[in-house]
């Protein structure tokens, strides 16, 4: 008899063994870990924190686009489109653009933006890699806001 099915939500340090959204069969279980057969074909113990119980469809990032011109704005809006048709948005910036932003007169003199993503550059590839990293670690939802149209 096969064990229950679990769905990976974050890969953590297990990129060699896990894929976000993949389903795995539980071979053994203890209080805080599952033993599964990873993508690499080997049995591994992995924290339950990386999974949700059941055969769950996990939406994945299909594409993203700039909503603002990165050359004109310090904090650039991007729209994220997911496989289930949902959309979210974030602000993207670089350390240098943040410095430029704070050189301006502003009141209050600081802010807290939970959906702000900081990348090394505004190059498409750097943003893409950062978004994918956040996604496979189940942090992209936290780093973005739901987009209601």
OpenMM code with the backbone's topology and positions (N, CA, C; nanometers):
from openmm import Vec3, app, unit

residues = "UNK UNK UNK UNK UNK UNK UNK UNK UNK UNK UNK UNK UNK UNK UNK UNK UNK UNK UNK UNK UNK UNK UNK UNK UNK UNK UNK UNK UNK UNK UNK UNK UNK UNK UNK UNK UNK UNK UNK UNK UNK UNK UNK UNK UNK UNK UNK UNK UNK UNK UNK UNK UNK UNK UNK UNK UNK UNK UNK UNK UNK UNK UNK UNK UNK UNK UNK UNK UNK UNK UNK UNK UNK UNK UNK UNK UNK UNK UNK UNK UNK UNK UNK UNK UNK UNK UNK UNK UNK UNK UNK UNK UNK UNK UNK UNK UNK UNK UNK UNK UNK UNK UNK UNK UNK UNK UNK UNK UNK UNK UNK UNK UNK UNK UNK UNK UNK UNK UNK UNK UNK UNK UNK UNK UNK UNK UNK UNK UNK UNK UNK UNK UNK UNK UNK UNK UNK UNK UNK UNK UNK UNK UNK UNK UNK UNK UNK UNK UNK".split()
positions = [
    Vec3(0.0842, -0.1188, 0.0000),
    Vec3(0.0000, 0.0000, 0.0000),
    Vec3(0.0884, 0.1247, 0.0000),
    Vec3(0.0548, 0.2177, -0.0859),
    Vec3(0.1320, 0.3419, -0.0936),
    Vec3(0.0844, 0.4400, 0.0123),
    Vec3(0.1756, 0.5298, 0.0506),
    Vec3(0.1442, 0.6290, 0.1517),
    Vec3(0.0668, 0.7459, 0.0938),
    Vec3(0.0357, 0.8422, 0.1788),
    Vec3(-0.0379, 0.9607, 0.1330),
    Vec3(0.0449, 1.0454, 0.0361),
    Vec3(-0.0250, 1.1268, -0.0409),
    Vec3(0.0397, 1.2180, -0.1356),
    Vec3(0.0549, 1.3545, -0.0706),
    Vec3(0.1717, 1.4136, -0.0901),
    Vec3(0.1979, 1.5501, -0.0444),
    Vec3(0.2444, 1.6320, -0.1641),
    Vec3(0.2247, 1.7631, -0.1567),
    Vec3(0.2632, 1.8538, -0.2648),
    Vec3(0.3693, 1.9496, -0.2129),
    Vec3(0.4767, 1.9647, -0.2898),
    Vec3(0.5860, 2.0539, -0.2507),
    Vec3(0.5458, 2.1999, -0.2718),
    Vec3(0.5658, 2.2805, -0.1683),
    Vec3(0.5390, 2.4243, -0.1773),
    Vec3(0.6670, 2.5065, -0.1835),
    Vec3(0.7752, 2.4551, -0.1246),
    Vec3(0.9033, 2.5262, -0.1290),
    Vec3(1.0162, 2.4240, -0.1303),
    Vec3(1.1241, 2.4577, -0.2016),
    Vec3(1.2335, 2.3616, -0.2147),
    Vec3(1.3436, 2.3819, -0.1113),
    Vec3(1.3543, 2.5014, -0.0540),
    Vec3(1.4596, 2.5267, 0.0437),
    Vec3(1.5961, 2.4919, -0.0119),
    Vec3(1.6719, 2.4113, 0.0624),
    Vec3(1.8061, 2.3694, 0.0193),
    Vec3(1.8018, 2.2377, -0.0582),
    Vec3(1.6827, 2.1951, -0.0972),
    Vec3(1.6657, 2.0646, -0.1608),
    Vec3(1.6386, 2.0736, -0.3110),
    Vec3(1.7036, 2.1655, -0.3805),
    Vec3(1.6822, 2.1802, -0.5249),
    Vec3(1.7158, 2.0516, -0.6004),
    Vec3(1.8058, 1.9724, -0.5466),
    Vec3(1.8433, 1.8448, -0.6099),
    Vec3(1.7336, 1.7393, -0.5953),
    Vec3(1.6434, 1.7572, -0.4983),
    Vec3(1.5458, 1.6534, -0.4659),
    Vec3(1.4008, 1.6959, -0.4839),
    Vec3(1.3733, 1.8266, -0.4822),
    Vec3(1.2353, 1.8747, -0.4860),
    Vec3(1.2104, 1.9696, -0.6026),
    Vec3(1.0863, 1.9716, -0.6465),
    Vec3(1.0375, 2.0711, -0.7418),
    Vec3(0.9072, 2.1258, -0.6861),
    Vec3(0.8973, 2.2572, -0.6779),
    Vec3(0.7745, 2.3177, -0.6274),
    Vec3(0.6581, 2.2756, -0.7158),
    Vec3(0.5491, 2.2337, -0.6525),
    Vec3(0.4304, 2.1903, -0.7249),
    Vec3(0.4268, 2.0412, -0.7537),
    Vec3(0.5414, 1.9732, -0.7438),
    Vec3(0.5434, 1.8279, -0.7656),
    Vec3(0.4770, 1.7559, -0.6494),
    Vec3(0.4209, 1.6401, -0.6812),
    Vec3(0.3577, 1.5556, -0.5812),
    Vec3(0.4544, 1.4425, -0.5460),
    Vec3(0.4561, 1.4053, -0.4188),
    Vec3(0.5433, 1.2991, -0.3707),
    Vec3(0.4619, 1.2049, -0.2829),
    Vec3(0.4985, 1.0778, -0.2855),
    Vec3(0.4331, 0.9779, -0.2015),
    Vec3(0.5156, 0.9623, -0.0742),
    Vec3(0.4475, 0.9717, 0.0388),
    Vec3(0.5141, 0.9579, 0.1683),
    Vec3(0.5465, 0.8104, 0.1912),
    Vec3(0.6750, 0.7808, 0.2093),
    Vec3(0.7204, 0.6437, 0.2368),
    Vec3(0.7205, 0.6167, 0.3868),
    Vec3(0.7647, 0.7165, 0.4633),
    Vec3(0.7646, 0.7107, 0.6095),
    Vec3(0.7407, 0.8521, 0.6594),
    Vec3(0.7067, 0.8608, 0.7867),
    Vec3(0.6776, 0.9922, 0.8448),
    Vec3(0.7135, 0.9894, 0.9923),
    Vec3(0.7699, 1.0995, 1.0402),
    Vec3(0.7833, 1.1154, 1.1843),
    Vec3(0.7163, 1.2472, 1.2208),
    Vec3(0.7404, 1.2953, 1.3387),
    Vec3(0.6678, 1.4129, 1.3880),
    Vec3(0.6818, 1.5349, 1.2974),
    Vec3(0.8021, 1.5602, 1.2446),
    Vec3(0.8220, 1.6832, 1.1677),
    Vec3(0.8865, 1.6623, 1.0310),
    Vec3(0.8980, 1.5358, 0.9860),
    Vec3(0.9616, 1.5089, 0.8563),
    Vec3(0.8864, 1.4005, 0.7797),
    Vec3(0.9006, 1.4099, 0.6468),
    Vec3(0.8528, 1.3040, 0.5581),
    Vec3(0.9737, 1.2372, 0.4939),
    Vec3(0.9632, 1.1080, 0.4697),
    Vec3(1.0626, 1.0373, 0.3882),
    Vec3(0.9962, 1.0115, 0.2535),
    Vec3(1.0577, 1.0659, 0.1497),
    Vec3(1.0041, 1.0553, 0.0140),
    Vec3(1.1156, 1.0112, -0.0806),
    Vec3(1.0771, 0.9758, -0.2006),
    Vec3(1.1749, 0.9545, -0.3068),
    Vec3(1.1842, 1.0869, -0.3817),
    Vec3(1.3009, 1.1498, -0.3756),
    Vec3(1.3206, 1.2801, -0.4393),
    Vec3(1.3354, 1.2685, -0.5898),
    Vec3(1.3430, 1.3832, -0.6552),
    Vec3(1.3591, 1.3881, -0.8010),
    Vec3(1.4842, 1.3139, -0.8474),
    Vec3(1.5817, 1.3043, -0.7606),
    Vec3(1.7080, 1.2386, -0.7947),
    Vec3(1.7025, 1.0866, -0.7756),
    Vec3(1.5833, 1.0364, -0.7383),
    Vec3(1.5638, 0.8921, -0.7266),
    Vec3(1.6052, 0.8315, -0.5944),
    Vec3(1.6447, 0.9146, -0.4988),
    Vec3(1.6900, 0.8642, -0.3691),
    Vec3(1.5892, 0.8986, -0.2600),
    Vec3(1.5841, 0.8129, -0.1583),
    Vec3(1.4982, 0.8389, -0.0431),
    Vec3(1.5636, 0.9445, 0.0455),
    Vec3(1.4860, 1.0449, 0.0835),
    Vec3(1.5369, 1.1536, 0.1674),
    Vec3(1.4330, 1.1909, 0.2729),
    Vec3(1.4820, 1.2333, 0.3885),
    Vec3(1.3960, 1.2903, 0.4922),
    Vec3(1.3951, 1.4412, 0.4716),
    Vec3(1.2766, 1.4997, 0.4633),
    Vec3(1.2648, 1.6443, 0.4420),
    Vec3(1.1569, 1.6987, 0.5352),
    Vec3(1.1821, 1.8157, 0.5909),
    Vec3(1.0890, 1.8804, 0.6833),
    Vec3(0.9501, 1.8942, 0.6220),
    Vec3(0.8495, 1.8706, 0.7045),
    Vec3(0.7104, 1.8854, 0.6605),
    Vec3(0.6788, 2.0291, 0.6203),
    Vec3(0.7605, 2.1235, 0.6655),
    Vec3(0.7366, 2.2649, 0.6339),
    Vec3(0.7424, 2.2923, 0.4838),
    Vec3(0.8030, 2.2038, 0.4065),
    Vec3(0.8162, 2.2234, 0.2616),
    Vec3(0.6951, 2.1728, 0.1829),
    Vec3(0.5961, 2.1146, 0.2512),
    Vec3(0.4859, 2.0472, 0.1827),
    Vec3(0.3497, 2.0883, 0.2377),
    Vec3(0.2483, 2.0606, 0.1563),
    Vec3(0.1106, 2.0607, 0.2041),
    Vec3(0.0548, 1.9218, 0.1740),
    Vec3(-0.0376, 1.8791, 0.2571),
    Vec3(-0.0939, 1.7456, 0.2394),
    Vec3(-0.1922, 1.7448, 0.1237),
    Vec3(-0.1886, 1.6381, 0.0458),
    Vec3(-0.2835, 1.6192, -0.0628),
    Vec3(-0.2223, 1.6433, -0.1997),
    Vec3(-0.3003, 1.6088, -0.2988),
    Vec3(-0.2634, 1.6249, -0.4396),
    Vec3(-0.3172, 1.7609, -0.4843),
    Vec3(-0.2436, 1.8662, -0.4560),
    Vec3(-0.2887, 2.0045, -0.4746),
    Vec3(-0.2228, 2.0649, -0.5987),
    Vec3(-0.3025, 2.1343, -0.6803),
    Vec3(-0.2467, 2.2072, -0.7954),
    Vec3(-0.1897, 2.3387, -0.7447),
    Vec3(-0.0635, 2.3604, -0.7680),
    Vec3(0.0044, 2.4818, -0.7236),
    Vec3(0.0263, 2.5717, -0.8451),
    Vec3(-0.0356, 2.6905, -0.8468),
    Vec3(-0.0137, 2.7809, -0.9610),
    Vec3(0.1334, 2.8201, -0.9710),
    Vec3(0.1810, 2.8344, -1.0927),
    Vec3(0.3197, 2.8752, -1.1141),
    Vec3(0.3234, 3.0017, -1.1984),
    Vec3(0.4321, 3.0757, -1.1855),
    Vec3(0.4513, 3.2000, -1.2592),
    Vec3(0.4711, 3.1677, -1.4069),
    Vec3(0.3791, 3.2164, -1.4902),
    Vec3(0.3908, 3.1946, -1.6350),
    Vec3(0.4715, 3.3047, -1.7012),
    Vec3(0.4451, 3.4280, -1.6581),
    Vec3(0.5152, 3.5415, -1.7200),
    Vec3(0.5035, 3.6632, -1.6282),
    Vec3(0.5850, 3.7617, -1.6583),
    Vec3(0.5787, 3.8891, -1.5873),
    Vec3(0.6140, 3.9985, -1.6862),
    Vec3(0.5743, 4.1221, -1.6519),
    Vec3(0.6054, 4.2347, -1.7407),
    Vec3(0.6215, 4.3617, -1.6587),
    Vec3(0.7028, 4.4517, -1.7134),
    Vec3(0.7153, 4.5850, -1.6548),
    Vec3(0.5876, 4.6631, -1.6823),
    Vec3(0.5357, 4.7308, -1.5815),
    Vec3(0.4241, 4.8234, -1.6005),
    Vec3(0.4738, 4.9670, -1.6108),
    Vec3(0.5958, 4.9901, -1.5672),
    Vec3(0.6596, 5.1218, -1.5743),
    Vec3(0.7915, 5.1070, -1.6493),
    Vec3(0.8407, 5.2183, -1.6983),
    Vec3(0.9709, 5.2188, -1.7646),
    Vec3(1.0797, 5.2198, -1.6573),
    Vec3(1.1638, 5.1160, -1.6516),
    Vec3(1.2674, 5.1098, -1.5482),
    Vec3(1.3689, 5.2233, -1.5554),
    Vec3(1.3781, 5.2886, -1.6700),
    Vec3(1.4720, 5.4005, -1.6824),
    Vec3(1.4151, 5.5288, -1.6211),
    Vec3(1.2838, 5.5352, -1.6058),
    Vec3(1.2184, 5.6572, -1.5579),
    Vec3(1.1813, 5.6552, -1.4099),
    Vec3(1.1683, 5.5368, -1.3505),
    Vec3(1.1191, 5.5272, -1.2130),
    Vec3(1.2199, 5.4555, -1.1236),
    Vec3(1.2241, 5.4971, -0.9966),
    Vec3(1.3085, 5.4292, -0.8985),
    Vec3(1.2426, 5.3009, -0.8484),
    Vec3(1.1116, 5.3060, -0.8284),
    Vec3(1.0330, 5.1898, -0.7857),
    Vec3(0.9435, 5.1519, -0.9035),
    Vec3(0.9703, 5.0387, -0.9658),
    Vec3(0.9062, 5.0001, -1.0914),
    Vec3(0.8013, 4.8923, -1.0650),
    Vec3(0.6778, 4.9174, -1.1095),
    Vec3(0.5721, 4.8175, -1.0946),
    Vec3(0.5873, 4.7095, -1.2002),
    Vec3(0.5667, 4.5837, -1.1569),
    Vec3(0.5629, 4.4703, -1.2491),
    Vec3(0.4356, 4.3902, -1.2223),
    Vec3(0.3797, 4.3323, -1.3276),
    Vec3(0.2640, 4.2441, -1.3155),
    Vec3(0.3101, 4.1007, -1.3344),
    Vec3(0.2642, 4.0142, -1.2450),
    Vec3(0.2969, 3.8717, -1.2478),
    Vec3(0.1712, 3.7950, -1.2872),
    Vec3(0.1801, 3.7083, -1.3861),
    Vec3(0.0660, 3.6283, -1.4303),
    Vec3(0.0950, 3.4813, -1.4024),
    Vec3(-0.0021, 3.4138, -1.3379),
    Vec3(0.0159, 3.2758, -1.2946),
    Vec3(-0.0658, 3.1789, -1.3792),
    Vec3(-0.0312, 3.0514, -1.3691),
    Vec3(-0.0916, 2.9466, -1.4514),
    Vec3(-0.2418, 2.9315, -1.4299),
    Vec3(-0.2935, 2.9744, -1.3159),
    Vec3(-0.4374, 2.9655, -1.2905),
    Vec3(-0.5114, 3.0908, -1.3362),
    Vec3(-0.4407, 3.1822, -1.4050),
    Vec3(-0.5016, 3.3051, -1.4556),
    Vec3(-0.4966, 3.4209, -1.3577),
    Vec3(-0.4564, 3.3969, -1.2343),
    Vec3(-0.4493, 3.5050, -1.1359),
    Vec3(-0.3321, 3.5970, -1.1681),
    Vec3(-0.3456, 3.7199, -1.1211),
    Vec3(-0.2390, 3.8181, -1.1409),
    Vec3(-0.2054, 3.8830, -1.0075),
    Vec3(-0.0795, 3.9172, -0.9934),
    Vec3(-0.0314, 3.9884, -0.8759),
    Vec3(0.0625, 4.0973, -0.9247),
    Vec3(0.0999, 4.1890, -0.8369),
    Vec3(0.1950, 4.2930, -0.8755),
    Vec3(0.2938, 4.3163, -0.7622),
    Vec3(0.4091, 4.3652, -0.8008),
    Vec3(0.5160, 4.3989, -0.7067),
    Vec3(0.5855, 4.5247, -0.7540),
    Vec3(0.6632, 4.5807, -0.6648),
    Vec3(0.7563, 4.6868, -0.7006),
    Vec3(0.8950, 4.6245, -0.7063),
    Vec3(0.9717, 4.6624, -0.8065),
    Vec3(1.1088, 4.6136, -0.8212),
    Vec3(1.2012, 4.7341, -0.8264),
    Vec3(1.3153, 4.7215, -0.7611),
    Vec3(1.4142, 4.8284, -0.7627),
    Vec3(1.5532, 4.7674, -0.7456),
    Vec3(1.6524, 4.8538, -0.7472),
    Vec3(1.7908, 4.8125, -0.7223),
    Vec3(1.8428, 4.8915, -0.6023),
    Vec3(1.9529, 4.8499, -0.5426),
    Vec3(2.0096, 4.9295, -0.4329),
    Vec3(2.0381, 5.0743, -0.4754),
    Vec3(2.0922, 5.0935, -0.5958),
    Vec3(2.1233, 5.2289, -0.6428),
    Vec3(1.9966, 5.3119, -0.6623),
    Vec3(1.8911, 5.2508, -0.7143),
    Vec3(1.7651, 5.3236, -0.7324),
    Vec3(1.7047, 5.3625, -0.5974),
    Vec3(1.7250, 5.2794, -0.4953),
    Vec3(1.6782, 5.3154, -0.3609),
    Vec3(1.7539, 5.4364, -0.3083),
    Vec3(1.8845, 5.4389, -0.3311),
    Vec3(1.9646, 5.5555, -0.2911),
    Vec3(1.9102, 5.6800, -0.3606),
    Vec3(1.8862, 5.6712, -0.4902),
    Vec3(1.8305, 5.7850, -0.5652),
    Vec3(1.6955, 5.8269, -0.5091),
    Vec3(1.6121, 5.7290, -0.4756),
    Vec3(1.4784, 5.7575, -0.4232),
    Vec3(1.4866, 5.8370, -0.2926),
    Vec3(1.5805, 5.8009, -0.2064),
    Vec3(1.5908, 5.8671, -0.0763),
    Vec3(1.6671, 5.9993, -0.0812),
    Vec3(1.7267, 6.0305, -0.1936),
    Vec3(1.7896, 6.1622, -0.2088),
    Vec3(1.6842, 6.2713, -0.2240),
    Vec3(1.5644, 6.2323, -0.2667),
    Vec3(1.4554, 6.3283, -0.2846),
    Vec3(1.3965, 6.3644, -0.1484),
    Vec3(1.3385, 6.4823, -0.1429),
    Vec3(1.2683, 6.5253, -0.0214),
    Vec3(1.1417, 6.4414, -0.0081),
    Vec3(1.1232, 6.3780, 0.1079),
    Vec3(1.0032, 6.2971, 0.1270),
    Vec3(0.9578, 6.3013, 0.2717),
    Vec3(0.8280, 6.2894, 0.2878),
    Vec3(0.7676, 6.2901, 0.4203),
    Vec3(0.6641, 6.1793, 0.4260),
    Vec3(0.6720, 6.0854, 0.5141),
    Vec3(0.7775, 6.0670, 0.6130),
    Vec3(0.9086, 6.0263, 0.5456),
    Vec3(1.0171, 6.0303, 0.6171),
    Vec3(1.1478, 6.0053, 0.5568),
    Vec3(1.1819, 5.8562, 0.5375),
    Vec3(1.0828, 5.7695, 0.5434),
    Vec3(1.1059, 5.6261, 0.5233),
    Vec3(0.9762, 5.5555, 0.4909),
    Vec3(0.9828, 5.4259, 0.4614),
    Vec3(0.8623, 5.3488, 0.4307),
    Vec3(0.8848, 5.2002, 0.4553),
    Vec3(0.7760, 5.1270, 0.4591),
    Vec3(0.7766, 4.9810, 0.4691),
    Vec3(0.6890, 4.9292, 0.3563),
    Vec3(0.7492, 4.8603, 0.2622),
    Vec3(0.6739, 4.8055, 0.1498),
    Vec3(0.7013, 4.6554, 0.1443),
    Vec3(0.6011, 4.5762, 0.1809),
    Vec3(0.6185, 4.4309, 0.1840),
    Vec3(0.6316, 4.3716, 0.0445),
    Vec3(0.5787, 4.4394, -0.0547),
    Vec3(0.5825, 4.3863, -0.1916),
    Vec3(0.6920, 4.4539, -0.2755),
    Vec3(0.8026, 4.4893, -0.2093),
    Vec3(0.9180, 4.5482, -0.2773),
    Vec3(1.0260, 4.4414, -0.2938),
    Vec3(1.0682, 4.4204, -0.4167),
    Vec3(1.1728, 4.3230, -0.4483),
    Vec3(1.2959, 4.4004, -0.4935),
    Vec3(1.4096, 4.3717, -0.4328),
    Vec3(1.5340, 4.4415, -0.4667),
    Vec3(1.6236, 4.3453, -0.5440),
    Vec3(1.6636, 4.3875, -0.6627),
    Vec3(1.7510, 4.3063, -0.7475),
    Vec3(1.8811, 4.3817, -0.7720),
    Vec3(1.9821, 4.3096, -0.8142),
    Vec3(2.1125, 4.3709, -0.8397),
    Vec3(2.1040, 4.4731, -0.9525),
    Vec3(2.0323, 4.4363, -1.0596),
    Vec3(2.0128, 4.5262, -1.1738),
    Vec3(1.8670, 4.5190, -1.2163),
    Vec3(1.8292, 4.6025, -1.3090),
    Vec3(1.6942, 4.5977, -1.3649),
    Vec3(1.6917, 4.5159, -1.4945),
    Vec3(1.7969, 4.4409, -1.5196),
    Vec3(1.8005, 4.3538, -1.6371),
    Vec3(1.6926, 4.2463, -1.6254),
    Vec3(1.6325, 4.2141, -1.7383),
    Vec3(1.5260, 4.1140, -1.7427),
    Vec3(1.5694, 3.9830, -1.6766),
    Vec3(1.6894, 3.9356, -1.7082),
    Vec3(1.7368, 3.8075, -1.6546),
    Vec3(1.7528, 3.8104, -1.5027),
    Vec3(1.8030, 3.9213, -1.4477),
    Vec3(1.8182, 3.9312, -1.3020),
    Vec3(1.6825, 3.9281, -1.2323),
    Vec3(1.5869, 3.9995, -1.2880),
    Vec3(1.4525, 4.0007, -1.2284),
    Vec3(1.3893, 3.8626, -1.2412),
    Vec3(1.4019, 3.8020, -1.3579),
    Vec3(1.3472, 3.6675, -1.3817),
    Vec3(1.4042, 3.5666, -1.2815),
    Vec3(1.5347, 3.5664, -1.2625),
    Vec3(1.5985, 3.4738, -1.1684),
    Vec3(1.5498, 3.4983, -1.0257),
    Vec3(1.5351, 3.6245, -0.9892),
    Vec3(1.4888, 3.6583, -0.8545),
    Vec3(1.3453, 3.6127, -0.8334),
    Vec3(1.2585, 3.6379, -0.9311),
    Vec3(1.1188, 3.5949, -0.9204),
    Vec3(1.1097, 3.4427, -0.9099),
    Vec3(1.1864, 3.3719, -0.9897),
    Vec3(1.1857, 3.2243, -0.9857),
    Vec3(1.2371, 3.1733, -0.8508),
    Vec3(1.3407, 3.2379, -0.7987),
    Vec3(1.3933, 3.1992, -0.6675),
    Vec3(1.2865, 3.2177, -0.5592),
    Vec3(1.2204, 3.3331, -0.5607),
    Vec3(1.1145, 3.3583, -0.4635),
    Vec3(1.0024, 3.2565, -0.4790),
    Vec3(0.9686, 3.2242, -0.6033),
    Vec3(0.8601, 3.1293, -0.6285),
    Vec3(0.8919, 2.9900, -0.5740),
    Vec3(1.0087, 2.9351, -0.6064),
    Vec3(1.0394, 2.7980, -0.5629),
    Vec3(1.0554, 2.7882, -0.4118),
    Vec3(1.0738, 2.9009, -0.3452),
    Vec3(1.0822, 2.9028, -0.1992),
    Vec3(0.9531, 2.9520, -0.1350),
    Vec3(0.8454, 2.9565, -0.2148),
    Vec3(0.7114, 2.9942, -0.1690),
    Vec3(0.7085, 3.1321, -0.1031),
    Vec3(0.7860, 3.2265, -0.1589),
    Vec3(0.7917, 3.3624, -0.1058),
    Vec3(0.7328, 3.4654, -0.2019),
    Vec3(0.6956, 3.4233, -0.3223),
    Vec3(0.6493, 3.5194, -0.4225),
    Vec3(0.5139, 3.5796, -0.3859),
    Vec3(0.4266, 3.5018, -0.3253),
    Vec3(0.2965, 3.5552, -0.2833),
    Vec3(0.3157, 3.6641, -0.1782),
    Vec3(0.4050, 3.6395, -0.0839),
    Vec3(0.4328, 3.7378, 0.0211),
    Vec3(0.4984, 3.8637, -0.0355),
    Vec3(0.5740, 3.8480, -0.1441),
    Vec3(0.6470, 3.9599, -0.2047),
    Vec3(0.5648, 4.0317, -0.3113),
    Vec3(0.4342, 4.0052, -0.3148),
    Vec3(0.3481, 4.0676, -0.4157),
    Vec3(0.2093, 4.0904, -0.3584),
    Vec3(0.1322, 4.1685, -0.4313),
    Vec3(-0.0057, 4.1987, -0.3924),
    Vec3(-0.0996, 4.1457, -0.4997),
    Vec3(-0.2174, 4.1022, -0.4585),
    Vec3(-0.3174, 4.0561, -0.5544),
    Vec3(-0.3589, 4.1719, -0.6444),
    Vec3(-0.3734, 4.1434, -0.7724),
    Vec3(-0.4135, 4.2456, -0.8690),
    Vec3(-0.5589, 4.2211, -0.9054),
    Vec3(-0.6445, 4.3108, -0.8647),
    Vec3(-0.7877, 4.3011, -0.8947),
    Vec3(-0.8182, 4.3910, -1.0122),
    Vec3(-0.8756, 4.3356, -1.1146),
    Vec3(-0.9096, 4.4156, -1.2337),
    Vec3(-1.0576, 4.4367, -1.2417),
] * unit.nanometer
topology = app.Topology()
chain = topology.addChain("A")
for resn in residues:
    res = topology.addResidue(resn, chain)
    for name in ("N", "CA", "C"):
        topology.addAtom(name, app.Element.getBySymbol(name[0]), res)
